[in-house]
Amino acid sequence: MIVYSAPWCPDCREAKRFLDKHAISHEVIDIEATPGAADEVVRNTGKRAIPQFVIDGKWIQPYKPGKGFLYDEMSELLGVTKS
């Protein structure tokens, strides 16, 4: 799994905490530090919105603006048992 994020993004930090808590392996691409990464997000999603998960080539936005990280949906998608 790839996570497109930025250090200043609170939703990104929450997404990475979720993945770390459940020991879900992921590679982080910092859109600020990786040339072309922000453009890649826009090209694949049509918007400048992070975090973005890329799972088996499919782009998934793991949060909803104004509502935060989608714990239930991501738990189900990633096979995480609620604790």
Secondary structure, 3 states (H helix, E strand, C coil): CEEEECCCCHHHHHHHHHHHHCCCCCEEEECCCCCCHHHHHHHHHCCCCCCEEEECCEEECCEECCCEECHHHHHHHHCCCCC
